[in-house]
Amino acid sequence: MFLRAGGAVILGAAVPAALARAAAADGPSDTVRVDLGQVLGEPTYAATGFLHGLSQDGIQPSDALLRPLKPQLFRGAGSALPGGGWSAGGYQGYAPRWAMTRDIFQRVASGPLNAEYCIVLSDLWGAEGVSLKPTDPYPGDGGDWSNWEAFLIQVVNDVKGADMRPNQVQYEIWNEPDFGNVYFPRPKAQYEEMWRRGVRKIRALDPKARIVGPTFTRLTVTDESWRMDRWLDMVVASGTAPDILSWHDLIPGRDPVNQAALARTLLAERGLSGMPLQINEYPSSGGLDPGYNTWYVARLERARVEYAVLAIYGSCCTFPQLDGLLTQEGDELFRNGRWWAYQRYAAITGNLVSTRPGSAVDAVAGMDHARGQARIVLGNERGDGRDLGTVRLTLDGIAGAHRSLVKNGRIRVRVERIPDRAKLTEPEVVREQQLSPDRNTLDVDIPWHDASSAYVVTLGEQDSELPPYVIVDATPAAPVLLPGEPTPVVFRLRNYTDDPLTLRPVLSVPDGYTAAAPAEVTVPANGDAQLTVTLTRTTTDLTATESRLIVGDQSLTVPLQPSENWVRIAAMAASSTHAPSSPANLNDGDTDPERWGGGGAGGWNDATDGAFPDWVTATWSHPVRISRVRVHTLDSRAYPAAQWGVRDFDVVARVDGVGRTLAQVRGNVAGVIESRFDTVAADLLEIRVLASNSNDYSRLIEIEAFTA
């Protein structure tokens, strides 16, 4: 290969002179232009999303294999696990799929990845194309939607219980409902009613929920039954438009730039301009090499698609192979050529800059003035073994980047090739050269002999180092703060270097709050350390706010939940519990009885049919002053308190080690019961249920206790 600086030709030693002369004489077969001075904005790495891709427990692959890729979105929900999901196995079939969803979410949504997670509801249902037969139950069979609604209640309650915040999680209603009889073997009208009911139910349970759909196998407006324009007409008419428009692109020869333009036109025509786009499975099976993958990534960036997720064409769905970016041999995982293509894409920092594609080659480029580096990653749509000839990369705006890129009068230029290999230790350095720029333009000519390869051109500094440490997470993730009550928050810090690091934390808290923490924390080599911060609320303002921990150039924002309800910080226990209910649901701050699901999801349901008394307790580490208790029993539209709520109960407190009855309620038919009494200092509060209106179980939604 050869480089050009101004009018001079710089030959690569590995290229025969005859080849260089031929390339110079014939001219390039394709040209890509990059303008280092035309800034597009900060990189989002939107193309790096994974379908499943991790082990069932979420532990593998390691941070060393995931972190350099800067993944933005993970998609799945326990697909193909034994038990058949909700449809075939009820809650028992659903539980292992939910456990996998929760475990992977907890891995990817915290530091160092801080990615989002898209829950594929059809996977939790069991409809991933493997577990169910067409004769198994699907939502709405026989006109009965009760099982679909119970399922959605369970999922939303589990999302809430796992502290999955709305900005971290997405709900995908159904995967590929248009794919023959594989994923939804029912009439289209039944699918559309499932969609409408699903969206309305999820939004009723969680108004901040983000819903993804329709996830068709393709984006089409041709004369077919599953047209995107007609689907959008349906959701607009029913008030059930998604928050994110999604489809798959698995058909060879399609271009995401054209698809995104069509999608935005369809949205604008229906008053939905600005809706994010998600191509949540790509590319086609014939494009699984670094050359084509990188071209598609460049097209996604050009299309300004907000989310994109790789498809799986191999082992699914608990294999930690990152959708084919890793090669697995036994328990070992190896980087392959595609992994390196995505790593170099993720190594673009600073700001994205303008590019102009060639006929078959496109690129993603960035200019980082702070680091003194420009990086361009190039791919091609051929994606096979053919010879593309000489491809020219023309770099404009060199003069504007002179101060950042030029050292001692020269620009360091490195060209790397990423071949399509199952095991690749690192990209091949094709050429490295120090150039003396004398013009505003620099040409880099690449002899692209194998279209399955991608190329990387880096100017200036060559490193692509990630931060040596990160703030992983905080426990609790969203602390509840009572007035004057010191509340510890434990931050986890991780060191990726081979030496211990001593770090100095900086805390930012809003007015009306104080924070105390050690002046420094030492994190062991290749290990974790905990930093305990004590927050105290001194204000009466109950507006939700946030605190921020800053360590060097790393930071983590923690939402703060001010409250006057002392039960929010108590430890909960019960005499017995019917799964999936939990006494922990009684101090989560959610008093909505409509979240009640089968078996008590969303609240607490005891496990002793017809046997009373039942009890729940809230225990504090020290006495707290209370004079008012509010009990929320089941009282939804489907389950009114007069038929399903608790009827008779006592409010008991432990004061100075002795139980004291504070209030007695008899003959109750209301959903919310408040009892007032003289102020006591109690370290335990008990609700002792003596009878229910259903004469079988005790059913509670929330317990609250206040000082005044």
TORLUMSE-977877 format. One line per field, with one value per residue (C-alpha): x, y negated, z negated; residue number from 1. Coordinates in pm, 1 decimal, decimal comma. Each point is the difference from the previous one (the first is absolute). Layout:
residues N
east c(X  ...)
north c(Y  ...)
up c(Z  ...)
k c(NUM  ...)
//
This chain:
residues 708
east c(0,0  107,7  -72,1  -7,6  87,6  -56,3  139,4  254,9  -58,5  123,6  37,6  -58,7  298,4  -216,1  -159,5  189,0  95,1  -186,9  -322,2  50,3  65,1  -307,9  -218,4  135,9  -48,6  -349,0  -130,2  -208,6  -292,1  -197,0  40,7  -127,4  36,6  20,7  -20,5  171,7  -135,9  -370,0  -121,6  -315,9  -9,7  124,1  6,6  -283,0  119,2  -364,1  92,0  135,6  -291,9  -25,5  -281,3  56,0  378,2  82,5  0,9  -320,2  129,6  130,1  357,8  163,6  157,3  231,9  34,5  321,5  -205,8  -309,7  124,1  212,3  -308,6  -205,2  -330,6  -310,5  -287,6  -59,8  -314,8  -157,8  -185,2  109,6  -80,9  -13,2  54,0  -176,5  -347,6  -177,8  -39,3  -327,6  -214,7  100,7  114,1  -177,4  204,5  231,8  77,9  44,7  221,0  331,1  -39,1  -62,1  299,6  224,8  -146,5  63,3  352,9  106,5  -162,3  189,8  325,7  -47,2  -197,5  260,5  360,8  214,2  -250,5  -301,0  -198,7  -375,6  -195,0  -291,7  -229,1  -152,5  -336,9  -63,0  313,8  -135,5  -331,5  188,4  -56,0  359,1  -74,8  124,9  -190,8  -362,9  -217,8  -271,0  -254,6  153,1  -168,3  59,8  -134,2  -368,6  -80,7  -374,9  -44,4  143,8  260,6  26,0  317,4  171,2  -85,8  111,6  328,0  57,7  -73,9  257,4  266,0  -50,8  2,9  321,5  156,4  -89,7  123,6  335,8  40,4  5,8  -52,7  -187,7  314,7  168,4  -267,7  -222,1  -302,7  -19,0  -354,3  69,3  282,3  -71,0  -377,9  0,0  233,2  -234,4  -135,0  321,7  -28,3  -370,3  -202,0  -325,5  -200,0  137,3  -308,9  80,5  356,6  -124,5  -238,0  285,1  209,8  -272,0  -78,3  367,2  97,3  -295,7  64,4  372,9  -54,4  -273,0  242,1  298,1  -71,1  372,5  49,8  165,1  -162,6  170,8  -170,2  -116,3  328,7  -113,3  239,0  34,8  -107,4  -236,3  -284,6  -64,4  -328,0  37,5  -206,9  278,7  68,9  160,6  -217,1  -319,9  131,8  80,5  -351,7  -135,1  207,1  -65,9  -374,5  1,0  235,6  253,2  301,2  331,8  273,8  258,2  -71,1  173,5  51,9  255,9  232,1  108,5  -54,9  311,4  34,9  -198,4  146,8  -87,3  37,8  -295,4  -198,7  48,1  -103,8  -318,3  -74,9  36,0  -224,0  -269,4  27,7  -12,0  -309,1  -176,7  117,9  265,8  314,0  298,2  -82,4  327,1  74,1  127,9  119,7  9,4  143,1  263,6  177,9  -90,1  163,8  227,2  156,4  177,3  349,4  187,1  -24,4  -375,8  -74,7  201,6  -173,9  -336,3  110,7  101,0  -339,8  -174,3  196,9  -85,1  -367,3  11,8  -176,2  -21,3  33,6  122,3  40,4  195,8  -181,5  106,9  92,0  136,4  -20,8  -289,7  -94,0  218,9  338,8  229,2  112,3  -132,0  -200,7  303,4  260,8  173,1  113,6  -64,0  208,7  -106,0  -8,7  242,9  -107,0  214,1  -28,9  -64,8  18,8  -351,8  76,0  294,0  -214,0  -244,1  284,7  154,1  -343,3  -34,5  349,5  -118,7  -12,7  -48,0  -250,4  -121,8  88,3  -153,1  69,0  -97,6  -26,6  135,4  -191,2  62,7  201,5  -123,4  158,4  -54,0  245,5  74,8  228,1  111,5  191,1  58,7  177,4  160,7  -150,1  -215,4  -128,8  -180,9  -150,0  -82,6  -213,3  -149,2  -332,9  157,5  100,5  154,5  344,2  12,9  273,3  -129,7  317,2  134,6  -236,7  91,2  -74,9  12,6  29,5  -106,2  31,5  358,6  84,4  -270,5  126,7  366,4  51,4  -154,2  157,8  339,4  293,4  344,5  -124,1  -132,5  -321,0  24,0  -220,2  -75,1  -201,8  -138,0  -172,0  -259,8  -19,9  -287,0  157,4  -154,8  285,1  171,6  237,6  -2,9  -41,5  289,0  201,7  31,3  195,4  115,1  149,1  97,8  -120,8  79,7  -329,7  18,3  -357,5  -355,4  -53,9  164,3  -59,0  38,8  -14,6  -88,9  49,5  -322,3  69,6  -255,5  -345,2  -64,7  257,1  -58,7  259,5  84,3  198,2  119,0  168,4  192,0  -2,2  -47,4  -126,6  -361,8  16,9  -313,4  -13,0  208,7  -283,3  -378,8  -276,8  -197,1  -318,9  -157,2  -197,4  -276,8  -32,2  -264,5  24,7  -301,8  78,1  -203,1  47,3  315,7  66,0  361,0  -23,1  303,8  49,9  273,2  176,1  201,1  318,1  192,6  370,8  108,1  372,3  270,7  75,4  -206,5  -164,0  -66,4  -293,0  -147,3  -379,8  -195,5  -366,4  -265,1  -328,7  -295,8  -96,8  -165,6  227,8  338,8  253,8  293,8  262,5  367,9  245,2  142,8  -48,7  255,9  -112,9  213,4  162,1  -253,9  -255,6  -290,6  -29,9  -298,3  -47,4  -269,6  -162,7  -242,1  -279,5  -227,4  -308,7  -49,5  -279,8  -376,4  -18,7  -123,9  96,8  201,6  358,4  342,3  355,6  318,6  327,4  296,4  333,5  241,8  -178,7  -250,6  -333,5  -321,6  -331,1  -224,0  -370,4  -113,9  -348,1  -98,7  -282,6  -187,6  -101,7  221,9  -99,9  192,7  329,4  -116,9  87,0  -315,8  -104,1  -318,2  -154,7  -16,5  11,6  -168,2  238,7  44,4  -127,3  245,5  -9,4  267,2  -279,9  -157,3  264,5  90,2  -197,3  -255,6  -359,1  -174,5  -225,2  -33,4  352,1  -132,7  71,7  -44,1  126,4  33,2  255,0  19,1  -92,4  0,6  -219,2  43,3  30,4  -240,1  -344,5  -271,6  241,0  27,7  164,1  253,9  253,5  254,9  263,8  215,0  317,7  238,9  359,2  -95,6  -330,5  -187,6  -280,8  -338,5  -354,5  -183,3  -16,8  -162,7  -81,4  -76,8  -185,3  -97,7  -262,8  28,5  -276,3  20,2  46,8  -192,9  88,0  -352,7  56,7  377,5  150,9  90,7  -297,8  134,9  352,9  204,4  279,5  270,5  333,6  297,4  82,4  289,2  -2,0  -370,7  -281,6  -270,9  -327,2  -41,0  -322,4  -262,4  -200,9  -311,6  -246,6  207,6  -115,2  225,8  323,7  193,6  -28,4  175,6  45,5  117,1  135,3  226,5  360,6  218,9  365,8  -10,0  262,5  -260,4  -344,6  -234,3  -323,2  -176,3  -281,1  -281,1  -243,3  -50,6  -314,1  81,6  49,8  306,4  312,5  137,1  74,8  185,7  142,7  202,1  60,1  91,9  95,1  49,9  123,8  -283,0)
north c(0,0  -361,3  -336,3  -338,2  -324,9  -293,9  110,5  247,3  375,5  196,3  369,3  282,4  230,8  313,9  -104,8  69,5  -311,9  125,6  22,0  -351,7  -134,8  176,0  -140,2  -349,4  26,4  149,7  -210,6  125,0  234,6  -177,6  -314,2  -93,8  -357,6  -109,3  -361,9  -26,2  -350,5  76,3  119,7  213,8  46,3  243,6  370,1  211,6  343,9  68,0  293,3  208,2  197,2  369,9  255,0  230,5  46,0  64,3  306,4  82,7  -150,9  -309,0  52,5  83,0  -138,3  -192,3  -376,8  32,1  124,8  -216,5  -333,5  -96,2  29,3  -261,1  185,7  -216,8  250,7  363,8  180,6  326,2  168,2  355,0  136,4  380,4  83,1  315,9  -38,3  -150,1  -351,8  -142,8  166,4  360,9  -11,9  -289,7  -178,1  300,4  -5,0  -375,4  -20,8  129,1  -225,3  -296,9  92,9  -2,8  -334,0  -149,3  137,9  -127,5  -336,6  -35,4  73,2  -233,3  -291,8  -89,1  -110,6  40,4  64,8  -213,7  141,1  21,6  325,6  83,3  266,0  215,9  87,8  277,5  177,9  -10,3  129,5  291,1  -96,2  -0,1  260,0  301,0  51,6  -24,6  191,3  -179,9  168,3  -153,4  -309,7  -338,1  -335,2  -42,1  358,1  46,8  -370,6  40,5  -265,9  64,0  208,7  -265,6  -270,9  213,7  64,1  -371,3  -79,6  259,3  -140,1  -363,9  90,5  195,9  -288,8  -230,4  247,9  31,4  -379,9  -21,4  -369,8  -129,8  -146,5  341,1  238,3  35,6  225,4  173,1  133,5  283,1  119,4  51,1  49,2  -5,8  298,5  267,6  221,6  8,2  -272,9  -90,1  274,0  -188,1  -240,8  -347,7  -149,9  190,5  -133,9  -355,9  37,3  150,3  -305,0  -247,3  172,4  50,3  -363,0  -129,0  239,7  -69,9  -374,4  26,2  190,6  -221,5  -330,8  -53,2  333,9  -6,6  236,8  138,9  131,0  143,2  191,7  128,4  212,5  -291,1  -356,9  3,9  -203,3  228,6  179,3  248,5  59,6  -106,4  -347,8  -251,8  -286,5  190,8  108,5  -360,4  -101,6  259,9  -109,8  -368,8  61,7  200,8  -230,3  281,0  -125,2  133,6  -216,4  159,2  126,4  331,2  247,5  256,4  -22,9  351,0  -14,9  -36,6  -316,0  -233,5  -327,1  -140,6  -355,4  49,7  189,4  -268,9  -271,3  191,7  61,5  -368,8  -97,1  242,5  -133,7  -364,5  60,7  121,7  -267,9  219,8  -186,0  49,9  356,3  194,9  282,4  345,7  257,1  275,6  281,1  -48,8  87,9  270,5  339,7  -72,3  -301,4  155,7  -132,0  -314,9  -165,7  16,1  -46,1  -320,8  -127,4  65,8  -178,1  -299,7  3,7  15,8  -303,4  -179,6  87,6  -136,6  310,6  -24,5  373,4  302,3  360,2  283,0  317,4  352,1  255,6  273,2  122,5  -156,0  -116,5  51,4  13,4  -296,2  -56,0  -355,7  102,2  140,6  -261,5  257,8  349,1  259,3  313,5  189,4  -258,6  -234,0  -309,5  -156,7  -333,6  35,3  -250,4  -134,2  -66,2  -216,9  -190,0  -95,9  -78,1  -244,6  -155,0  -42,7  -151,7  -305,1  -281,6  -374,8  -89,8  176,9  -188,6  -10,2  275,9  44,8  363,6  154,0  233,9  307,8  -129,3  -204,4  -113,1  -128,1  -269,6  -198,9  -285,7  -27,5  -326,2  68,9  327,2  -121,8  281,8  57,3  349,7  129,2  349,7  117,9  285,9  104,8  143,0  277,1  195,8  293,6  104,7  -208,4  -253,7  -358,9  -149,7  -324,7  -191,7  -360,4  -171,2  -377,2  -198,8  -364,9  -257,5  89,7  -366,7  -37,3  309,6  -100,0  -92,3  328,9  241,4  -146,1  75,3  -132,9  -93,9  344,4  202,1  360,5  218,8  366,4  225,2  327,1  291,0  207,1  335,3  246,2  250,4  215,9  -90,0  -335,7  -121,7  -354,0  -177,2  12,6  -320,4  -48,1  -323,1  -259,3  -325,3  -347,3  -256,6  -369,6  -166,8  -296,1  -20,0  17,6  343,7  335,7  310,1  353,7  272,9  352,0  310,1  174,8  349,4  183,4  -152,8  201,2  -214,3  -335,9  -276,0  -257,1  -320,3  -184,1  -340,6  -143,0  187,5  372,0  121,3  96,7  43,2  23,4  -166,1  206,0  7,7  -34,9  -52,2  321,9  -65,1  -127,7  190,8  -91,0  -124,5  -256,6  -60,2  -108,4  -284,5  -79,8  -336,8  -5,1  370,3  78,7  233,1  195,3  47,3  243,5  -72,1  275,2  -104,5  227,2  -21,3  144,2  -60,6  224,5  -242,3  -127,6  -337,6  -261,5  -216,6  -316,6  -14,1  -323,0  -8,7  -225,5  -25,8  -238,2  -267,8  146,9  307,1  74,9  268,2  152,4  234,8  93,3  -240,1  280,5  365,7  256,4  247,8  316,2  102,6  160,6  -9,5  -182,0  -223,2  -144,7  -363,5  -74,1  -341,2  -112,0  -227,0  -197,0  -193,8  -328,8  -146,6  53,0  -22,5  333,6  -71,5  286,3  -100,5  156,6  20,9  57,0  173,3  -118,9  182,0  -147,2  -0,5  263,9  -79,1  169,4  -172,5  144,2  -90,2  -104,5  77,3  -229,4  142,9  -46,5  368,0  187,9  340,7  -79,0  61,7  294,7  368,7  192,7  350,7  207,8  304,9  174,6  -104,9  130,9  -35,1  -221,7  -248,0  -139,9  -206,6  -214,9  -131,1  -162,9  -271,6  -72,0  -326,1  136,1  -16,2  82,3  307,3  40,5  147,6  304,6  313,4  372,2  142,0  -346,5  -152,1  -369,1  54,4  258,4  311,3  247,0  372,7  151,2  35,0  -71,6  -1,9  -319,5  -203,3  -102,4  -274,6  -226,2  -199,4  -305,1  -10,8  -292,7  0,7  -256,9  -138,2  -241,8  -232,6  80,7  -123,1  105,1  326,8  47,5  349,9  63,3  323,4  146,4  -224,4  8,9  -13,6  377,2  70,8  -252,4  -23,8  91,6  346,1  46,5  -238,9  54,7  -41,1  19,8  -88,5  -148,8  -255,9  102,0  -169,4  110,6  -279,2  45,1  370,9  47,0  49,5  -264,3  -0,7  -344,9  49,5  262,9  10,9  214,3  50,6  -188,2  -22,4  -289,5  16,6  -250,3  -3,8  -263,2  28,4  -284,4  33,5  -168,0  -22,3  299,0  83,3  347,1  225,4  240,7  -42,3  294,7  27,1  305,5  115,2  188,0  42,7  -92,4  -67,3  298,8  225,9  159,7  -217,0  -330,8  -237,7  -328,8  -255,0  -243,4  -106,7  -355,2  -153,4  -370,0  -214,0  -249,4)
up c(0,0  16,7  -154,4  162,4  -175,7  228,0  335,3  -137,3  8,2  -301,1  81,5  -242,5  -6,1  15,6  330,8  323,5  191,4  307,7  -200,5  -135,2  350,6  134,3  -276,1  55,7  373,3  -3,2  -286,6  -289,8  52,4  -273,1  -210,7  -346,4  -127,1  -363,0  -113,2  -337,5  -46,2  46,2  -339,2  -27,0  -377,8  -260,8  90,7  -142,8  122,8  86,6  224,9  -287,9  -137,0  -76,3  17,7  -299,9  43,6  -367,2  -221,8  -184,6  -324,4  180,1  -121,1  333,1  206,8  -229,7  -21,3  200,4  296,9  -47,4  -128,9  304,9  224,4  -192,4  53,7  -17,4  2,4  -86,0  110,9  -113,3  -284,2  -75,0  343,8  40,6  -367,9  -122,0  -146,3  297,5  -133,2  -130,7  267,0  -55,5  -361,1  -170,1  -262,9  -41,2  371,3  -5,7  -311,6  147,8  302,5  -222,9  -216,9  308,1  107,8  -344,5  -27,6  341,1  -64,9  -326,5  184,8  296,0  -147,7  -262,8  39,3  194,9  280,6  -101,1  291,3  49,1  7,0  229,9  -149,2  274,4  -151,1  251,3  -129,3  -354,4  132,7  161,6  365,1  125,1  266,2  -196,2  -324,1  115,4  241,6  198,0  -228,3  -314,2  -147,3  163,3  -119,4  76,5  93,3  -8,9  -70,3  -351,4  -80,7  -374,2  25,8  214,9  -252,1  -295,5  181,2  59,0  -363,9  -103,1  233,5  -98,5  -368,7  47,8  189,2  -286,4  -260,4  177,1  -6,6  379,4  60,5  306,7  154,4  -22,8  125,3  307,3  55,5  337,9  39,6  247,5  222,0  372,0  -18,4  381,2  43,2  131,6  -274,9  -202,8  -264,1  0,8  174,1  -29,4  219,3  52,7  -167,4  -318,8  7,4  38,1  -293,0  -204,9  85,6  -96,5  -328,2  -78,9  50,0  -200,0  -287,5  -23,4  7,9  -262,7  -222,8  78,2  175,3  59,2  175,0  343,7  248,1  310,5  310,5  228,5  61,0  338,2  203,5  242,2  61,8  296,5  148,4  295,2  51,3  -283,6  -310,4  -238,6  134,4  -232,0  122,8  -77,7  -337,1  -88,0  104,4  -243,2  -299,4  60,4  25,7  -323,8  -193,1  -43,7  197,6  -132,3  -147,0  231,0  353,1  71,3  281,2  116,5  298,7  93,5  376,1  220,0  202,2  -223,8  -126,2  -346,1  133,6  234,8  -261,9  -264,6  246,1  83,7  -369,1  -85,2  289,8  -117,8  -354,6  106,6  211,6  -314,2  -240,1  -161,5  106,3  -226,9  -104,9  -46,4  243,7  -92,1  253,5  -254,9  211,3  270,5  236,8  251,4  -40,2  296,8  -168,0  -297,5  61,5  -110,1  341,5  37,6  -370,8  -7,0  314,5  -164,3  -318,6  211,8  167,9  -337,9  -110,9  323,4  -52,9  -356,7  -131,8  -378,7  -75,1  194,7  -116,6  155,9  102,7  -97,1  265,9  -220,2  -356,3  -187,8  -256,6  -306,0  172,2  -83,4  359,1  49,8  305,9  177,6  -92,1  -219,5  95,9  -268,5  -47,0  -309,2  -278,1  175,3  192,7  271,4  178,4  371,0  283,6  -52,9  -368,4  100,8  250,9  -274,8  -239,1  243,8  56,3  -377,3  -14,6  196,3  -256,5  -9,4  271,7  308,8  316,0  344,9  251,1  364,0  113,0  313,5  228,1  -215,8  -296,2  -295,1  -324,7  -352,3  -107,0  -311,1  -104,1  -361,3  -49,5  -369,9  74,3  320,3  202,3  307,0  72,2  307,8  25,7  352,6  132,0  330,3  109,8  205,8  -309,7  183,2  117,7  319,9  70,8  -23,0  143,2  -145,3  -227,0  -72,6  -329,4  45,2  -322,1  13,3  -278,6  -89,2  -59,4  -263,0  -181,3  35,4  -364,3  -120,8  246,0  90,1  -232,5  83,1  344,5  87,6  -15,2  -102,9  223,7  -62,8  231,5  -138,2  170,2  -183,7  179,7  -28,6  -237,9  -269,3  -235,3  28,9  -268,2  141,0  334,6  244,6  31,3  374,7  -15,0  -250,6  125,2  -122,2  254,4  38,6  92,3  233,2  116,9  -140,6  155,2  -54,5  215,3  -132,1  267,6  -113,3  218,4  -106,1  131,3  -213,8  -38,9  -316,1  -182,5  -166,2  -25,0  -265,6  51,3  -311,0  2,6  -294,2  -329,1  55,0  -334,9  -57,3  -375,2  -212,1  -343,3  -246,0  -254,2  -10,2  -252,7  39,0  -195,4  -320,3  -264,1  -43,3  355,5  -99,7  -376,8  -203,0  -239,1  -310,4  -175,5  -213,4  59,4  106,1  300,5  122,2  374,7  104,1  329,6  168,5  183,0  235,1  91,1  336,8  -49,0  -141,7  -284,2  -294,0  56,9  -266,9  104,5  -149,0  24,9  47,1  -106,4  142,7  -191,5  39,4  -247,8  -307,3  -7,3  -150,4  89,7  -183,5  145,7  -42,3  161,7  212,2  84,2  116,2  265,2  26,8  326,3  235,4  -277,8  -161,3  -304,9  -182,3  -85,8  -258,4  23,5  -272,0  121,5  -232,8  96,0  -184,9  211,8  -13,2  378,5  139,8  361,3  148,3  72,0  50,5  -128,6  198,6  -85,8  205,9  4,5  250,2  336,3  -113,0  -160,0  -107,8  -65,8  -272,0  -14,8  -349,3  -128,9  -289,7  -209,6  -328,8  -11,8  -245,3  133,9  320,2  -184,9  -212,7  41,0  92,1  -106,2  0,9  -165,2  340,1  364,4  314,1  296,6  192,1  -259,8  -254,2  -319,7  170,3  221,8  -305,2  -35,5  362,5  13,5  248,3  -128,0  330,5  -48,9  377,5  0,9  -183,7  201,7  -31,3  -329,0  -147,6  237,2  -88,6  -363,7  -277,2  -17,8  -287,9  71,1  -257,3  156,8  -259,0  -294,4  -207,3  -144,0  262,7  -57,6  162,9  -185,9  70,4  -209,2  -47,7  -123,5  -264,0  -138,9  225,3  -104,4  154,5  -67,9  315,2  198,5  338,3  127,0  368,6  67,7  335,8  160,1  378,4  258,3  40,7  -373,1  -215,3  -368,4  -110,5  150,8  -6,2  -255,5  -364,4  -236,1  -355,0  -110,2  -285,1  22,0  -248,7  -82,5  -204,9  -243,0  -246,3  82,2  -76,1  253,4  -17,4  195,0  152,9  197,0  80,1  323,9  37,2  284,1  255,5  364,1  111,3  196,4  -212,8  -380,0  -212,0  -376,2  -229,0  -353,3  -251,1  121,1  -88,1  57,3  155,4  154,1  144,2  151,9  53,9  197,1  -144,3  229,7  -174,4  290,2  365,7  199,7  221,4  -306,3  157,5  23,1  -124,4  287,0  -49,5  243,6  -216,9  -360,6  -101,2  -335,9  -73,0  -285,2  41,6)
k c(1  2  3  4  5  6  7  8  9  10  11  12  13  14  15  16  17  18  19  20  21  22  23  24  25  26  27  28  29  30  31  32  33  34  35  36  37  38  39  40  41  42  43  44  45  46  47  48  49  50  51  52  53  54  55  56  57  58  59  60  61  62  63  64  65  66  67  68  69  70  71  72  73  74  75  76  77  78  79  80  81  82  83  84  85  86  87  88  89  90  91  92  93  94  95  96  97  98  99  100  101  102  103  104  105  106  107  108  109  110  111  112  113  114  115  116  117  118  119  120  121  122  123  124  125  126  127  128  129  130  131  132  133  134  135  136  137  138  139  140  141  142  143  144  145  146  147  148  149  150  151  152  153  154  155  156  157  158  159  160  161  162  163  164  165  166  167  168  169  170  171  172  173  174  175  176  177  178  179  180  181  182  183  184  185  186  187  188  189  190  191  192  193  194  195  196  197  198  199  200  201  202  203  204  205  206  207  208  209  210  211  212  213  214  215  216  217  218  219  220  221  222  223  224  225  226  227  228  229  230  231  232  233  234  235  236  237  238  239  240  241  242  243  244  245  246  247  248  249  250  251  252  253  254  255  256  257  258  259  260  261  262  263  264  265  266  267  268  269  270  271  272  273  274  275  276  277  278  279  280  281  282  283  284  285  286  287  288  289  290  291  292  293  294  295  296  297  298  299  300  301  302  303  304  305  306  307  308  309  310  311  312  313  314  315  316  317  318  319  320  321  322  323  324  325  326  327  328  329  330  331  332  333  334  335  336  337  338  339  340  341  342  343  344  345  346  347  348  349  350  351  352  353  354  355  356  357  358  359  360  361  362  363  364  365  366  367  368  369  370  371  372  373  374  375  376  377  378  379  380  381  382  383  384  385  386  387  388  389  390  391  392  393  394  395  396  397  398  399  400  401  402  403  404  405  406  407  408  409  410  411  412  413  414  415  416  417  418  419  420  421  422  423  424  425  426  427  428  429  430  431  432  433  434  435  436  437  438  439  440  441  442  443  444  445  446  447  448  449  450  451  452  453  454  455  456  457  458  459  460  461  462  463  464  465  466  467  468  469  470  471  472  473  474  475  476  477  478  479  480  481  482  483  484  485  486  487  488  489  490  491  492  493  494  495  496  497  498  499  500  501  502  503  504  505  506  507  508  509  510  511  512  513  514  515  516  517  518  519  520  521  522  523  524  525  526  527  528  529  530  531  532  533  534  535  536  537  538  539  540  541  542  543  544  545  546  547  548  549  550  551  552  553  554  555  556  557  558  559  560  561  562  563  564  565  566  567  568  569  570  571  572  573  574  575  576  577  578  579  580  581  582  583  584  585  586  587  588  589  590  591  592  593  594  595  596  597  598  599  600  601  602  603  604  605  606  607  608  609  610  611  612  613  614  615  616  617  618  619  620  621  622  623  624  625  626  627  628  629  630  631  632  633  634  635  636  637  638  639  640  641  642  643  644  645  646  647  648  649  650  651  652  653  654  655  656  657  658  659  660  661  662  663  664  665  666  667  668  669  670  671  672  673  674  675  676  677  678  679  680  681  682  683  684  685  686  687  688  689  690  691  692  693  694  695  696  697  698  699  700  701  702  703  704  705  706  707  708)
//
